Amino acid sequence: MKKEKNSSNLQFFSNYCKFYSMLMFNYDHKLNAVRSKIRFFR
């Protein structure tokens, strides 16, 4: 029972890490796009 709970927590954590890294990647992408636009307008 305890092992199952741990494994589910681990699964959740790995999914959360994937989601978070995807989010940060998208954020960096958008930030770079905004920076390039600002550079373009200057």
Biopython code that builds the backbone (N, CA, C, O; Angstrom):
import numpy as np
from Bio.PDB.StructureBuilder import StructureBuilder

atoms = [
    (1, "MET", "N", (0.834, -1.208, 0.000)),
    (1, "MET", "CA", (0.000, 0.000, 0.000)),
    (1, "MET", "C", (0.872, 1.262, 0.000)),
    (1, "MET", "O", (0.669, 2.189, -0.785)),
    (2, "LYS", "N", (1.846, 1.258, 0.910)),
    (2, "LYS", "CA", (2.712, 2.437, 0.995)),
    (2, "LYS", "C", (3.538, 2.596, -0.289)),
    (2, "LYS", "O", (3.742, 3.707, -0.778)),
    (3, "LYS", "N", (4.004, 1.467, -0.817)),
    (3, "LYS", "CA", (4.796, 1.510, -2.046)),
    (3, "LYS", "C", (3.976, 2.092, -3.197)),
    (3, "LYS", "O", (4.472, 2.904, -3.979)),
    (4, "GLU", "N", (2.724, 1.668, -3.288)),
    (4, "GLU", "CA", (1.855, 2.181, -4.353)),
    (4, "GLU", "C", (1.709, 3.693, -4.247)),
    (4, "GLU", "O", (1.782, 4.408, -5.247)),
    (5, "LYS", "N", (1.503, 4.165, -3.033)),
    (5, "LYS", "CA", (1.342, 5.602, -2.828)),
    (5, "LYS", "C", (2.606, 6.339, -3.277)),
    (5, "LYS", "O", (2.531, 7.377, -3.935)),
    (6, "ASN", "N", (3.758, 5.791, -2.914)),
    (6, "ASN", "CA", (5.017, 6.412, -3.307)),
    (6, "ASN", "C", (5.173, 6.445, -4.822)),
    (6, "ASN", "O", (5.602, 7.450, -5.388)),
    (7, "SER", "N", (4.824, 5.351, -5.468)),
    (7, "SER", "CA", (4.980, 5.301, -6.920)),
    (7, "SER", "C", (4.039, 6.297, -7.590)),
    (7, "SER", "O", (4.409, 6.938, -8.573)),
    (8, "SER", "N", (2.818, 6.428, -7.060)),
    (8, "SER", "CA", (1.886, 7.384, -7.651)),
    (8, "SER", "C", (2.396, 8.807, -7.440)),
    (8, "SER", "O", (2.272, 9.657, -8.322)),
    (9, "ASN", "N", (2.967, 9.056, -6.269)),
    (9, "ASN", "CA", (3.551, 10.373, -6.009)),
    (9, "ASN", "C", (4.701, 10.646, -6.971)),
    (9, "ASN", "O", (4.852, 11.757, -7.479)),
    (10, "LEU", "N", (5.497, 9.631, -7.209)),
    (10, "LEU", "CA", (6.624, 9.764, -8.125)),
    (10, "LEU", "C", (6.125, 10.063, -9.539)),
    (10, "LEU", "O", (6.678, 10.911, -10.238)),
    (11, "GLN", "N", (5.077, 9.358, -9.946)),
    (11, "GLN", "CA", (4.480, 9.577, -11.266)),
    (11, "GLN", "C", (3.988, 11.018, -11.375)),
    (11, "GLN", "O", (4.236, 11.702, -12.368)),
    (12, "PHE", "N", (3.294, 11.456, -10.348)),
    (12, "PHE", "CA", (2.780, 12.826, -10.330)),
    (12, "PHE", "C", (3.932, 13.828, -10.417)),
    (12, "PHE", "O", (3.854, 14.817, -11.146)),
    (13, "PHE", "N", (4.990, 13.560, -9.673)),
    (13, "PHE", "CA", (6.137, 14.461, -9.648)),
    (13, "PHE", "C", (6.805, 14.533, -11.021)),
    (13, "PHE", "O", (7.179, 15.611, -11.481)),
    (14, "SER", "N", (6.951, 13.376, -11.671)),
    (14, "SER", "CA", (7.587, 13.364, -12.992)),
    (14, "SER", "C", (6.711, 14.095, -14.005)),
    (14, "SER", "O", (7.215, 14.829, -14.854)),
    (15, "ASN", "N", (5.396, 13.893, -13.911)),
    (15, "ASN", "CA", (4.480, 14.604, -14.804)),
    (15, "ASN", "C", (4.566, 16.102, -14.555)),
    (15, "ASN", "O", (4.568, 16.898, -15.494)),
    (16, "TYR", "N", (4.635, 16.480, -13.284)),
    (16, "TYR", "CA", (4.736, 17.891, -12.923)),
    (16, "TYR", "C", (6.025, 18.487, -13.475)),
    (16, "TYR", "O", (6.025, 19.610, -13.979)),
    (17, "CYS", "N", (7.116, 17.743, -13.383)),
    (17, "CYS", "CA", (8.401, 18.220, -13.902)),
    (17, "CYS", "C", (8.331, 18.426, -15.409)),
    (17, "CYS", "O", (8.815, 19.429, -15.935)),
    (18, "LYS", "N", (7.721, 17.462, -16.098)),
    (18, "LYS", "CA", (7.574, 17.591, -17.557)),
    (18, "LYS", "C", (6.767, 18.837, -17.894)),
    (18, "LYS", "O", (7.148, 19.628, -18.756)),
    (19, "PHE", "N", (5.641, 18.998, -17.194)),
    (19, "PHE", "CA", (4.762, 20.141, -17.444)),
    (19, "PHE", "C", (5.493, 21.451, -17.171)),
    (19, "PHE", "O", (5.406, 22.399, -17.951)),
    (20, "TYR", "N", (6.218, 21.490, -16.049)),
    (20, "TYR", "CA", (6.929, 22.702, -15.650)),
    (20, "TYR", "C", (8.021, 23.055, -16.658)),
    (20, "TYR", "O", (8.183, 24.220, -17.023)),
    (21, "SER", "N", (8.762, 22.051, -17.101)),
    (21, "SER", "CA", (9.837, 22.320, -18.065)),
    (21, "SER", "C", (9.247, 22.799, -19.388)),
    (21, "SER", "O", (9.807, 23.678, -20.043)),
    (22, "MET", "N", (8.100, 22.210, -19.780)),
    (22, "MET", "CA", (7.433, 22.638, -21.006)),
    (22, "MET", "C", (6.995, 24.091, -20.864)),
    (22, "MET", "O", (7.156, 24.896, -21.782)),
    (23, "LEU", "N", (6.439, 24.414, -19.699)),
    (23, "LEU", "CA", (5.971, 25.772, -19.432)),
    (23, "LEU", "C", (7.133, 26.751, -19.517)),
    (23, "LEU", "O", (7.022, 27.794, -20.161)),
    (24, "MET", "N", (8.245, 26.423, -18.872)),
    (24, "MET", "CA", (9.396, 27.312, -18.875)),
    (24, "MET", "C", (9.973, 27.456, -20.284)),
    (24, "MET", "O", (10.420, 28.538, -20.665)),
    (25, "PHE", "N", (9.963, 26.377, -21.048)),
    (25, "PHE", "CA", (10.455, 26.434, -22.423)),
    (25, "PHE", "C", (9.592, 27.386, -23.244)),
    (25, "PHE", "O", (10.112, 28.221, -23.983)),
    (26, "ASN", "N", (8.265, 27.258, -23.112)),
    (26, "ASN", "CA", (7.355, 28.143, -23.838)),
    (26, "ASN", "C", (7.556, 29.588, -23.396)),
    (26, "ASN", "O", (7.520, 30.509, -24.212)),
    (27, "TYR", "N", (7.768, 29.778, -22.088)),
    (27, "TYR", "CA", (7.963, 31.123, -21.550)),
    (27, "TYR", "C", (9.231, 31.741, -22.128)),
    (27, "TYR", "O", (9.229, 32.902, -22.535)),
    (28, "ASP", "N", (10.307, 30.971, -22.165)),
    (28, "ASP", "CA", (11.563, 31.455, -22.741)),
    (28, "ASP", "C", (11.371, 31.812, -24.204)),
    (28, "ASP", "O", (11.873, 32.832, -24.676)),
    (29, "HIS", "N", (10.644, 30.969, -24.915)),
    (29, "HIS", "CA", (10.379, 31.193, -26.331)),
    (29, "HIS", "C", (9.660, 32.526, -26.533)),
    (29, "HIS", "O", (10.041, 33.327, -27.387)),
    (30, "LYS", "N", (8.613, 32.751, -25.733)),
    (30, "LYS", "CA", (7.844, 33.994, -25.854)),
    (30, "LYS", "C", (8.691, 35.189, -25.477)),
    (30, "LYS", "O", (8.635, 36.234, -26.127)),
    (31, "LEU", "N", (9.482, 35.031, -24.416)),
    (31, "LEU", "CA", (10.335, 36.119, -23.959)),
    (31, "LEU", "C", (11.334, 36.499, -25.057)),
    (31, "LEU", "O", (11.556, 37.682, -25.313)),
    (32, "ASN", "N", (11.925, 35.509, -25.696)),
    (32, "ASN", "CA", (12.871, 35.767, -26.781)),
    (32, "ASN", "C", (12.180, 36.466, -27.939)),
    (32, "ASN", "O", (12.748, 37.370, -28.552)),
    (33, "ALA", "N", (10.952, 36.049, -28.240)),
    (33, "ALA", "CA", (10.201, 36.675, -29.330)),
    (33, "ALA", "C", (9.943, 38.141, -29.005)),
    (33, "ALA", "O", (10.093, 39.010, -29.864)),
    (34, "VAL", "N", (9.558, 38.409, -27.769)),
    (34, "VAL", "CA", (9.302, 39.793, -27.355)),
    (34, "VAL", "C", (10.580, 40.610, -27.422)),
    (34, "VAL", "O", (10.572, 41.751, -27.883)),
    (35, "ARG", "N", (11.672, 40.028, -26.964)),
    (35, "ARG", "CA", (12.958, 40.739, -26.999)),
    (35, "ARG", "C", (13.357, 41.065, -28.432)),
    (35, "ARG", "O", (13.810, 42.173, -28.720)),
    (36, "SER", "N", (13.188, 40.101, -29.325)),
    (36, "SER", "CA", (13.573, 40.343, -30.716)),
    (36, "SER", "C", (12.683, 41.419, -31.325)),
    (36, "SER", "O", (13.151, 42.231, -32.123)),
    (37, "LYS", "N", (11.396, 41.433, -30.954)),
    (37, "LYS", "CA", (10.494, 42.476, -31.457)),
    (37, "LYS", "C", (10.938, 43.837, -30.965)),
    (37, "LYS", "O", (10.958, 44.805, -31.726)),
    (38, "ILE", "N", (11.298, 43.912, -29.682)),
    (38, "ILE", "CA", (11.745, 45.190, -29.111)),
    (38, "ILE", "C", (13.006, 45.650, -29.825)),
    (38, "ILE", "O", (13.147, 46.828, -30.151)),
    (39, "ARG", "N", (13.927, 44.716, -30.068)),
    (39, "ARG", "CA", (15.166, 45.038, -30.757)),
    (39, "ARG", "C", (14.848, 45.512, -32.181)),
    (39, "ARG", "O", (15.497, 46.416, -32.706)),
    (40, "PHE", "N", (13.849, 44.890, -32.787)),
    (40, "PHE", "CA", (13.476, 45.234, -34.156)),
    (40, "PHE", "C", (12.904, 46.649, -34.219)),
    (40, "PHE", "O", (13.155, 47.385, -35.174)),
    (41, "PHE", "N", (12.133, 47.024, -33.197)),
    (41, "PHE", "CA", (11.489, 48.341, -33.228)),
    (41, "PHE", "C", (12.448, 49.466, -32.860)),
    (41, "PHE", "O", (12.199, 50.623, -33.198)),
    (42, "ARG", "N", (13.536, 49.144, -32.175)),
    (42, "ARG", "CA", (14.451, 50.203, -31.772)),
    (42, "ARG", "C", (15.255, 50.742, -32.934)),
    (42, "ARG", "O", (16.074, 51.643, -32.754)),
]
sb = StructureBuilder()
sb.init_structure("model")
sb.init_model(0)
sb.init_chain("A")
sb.init_seg("    ")
for serial, (resi, resn, name, xyz) in enumerate(atoms, 1):
    if name == "N":
        sb.init_residue(resn, " ", resi, " ")
    sb.init_atom(name, np.array(xyz, "f"), 0.0, 1.0, " ", f" {name:<3s}", serial, name[0])
structure = sb.get_structure()
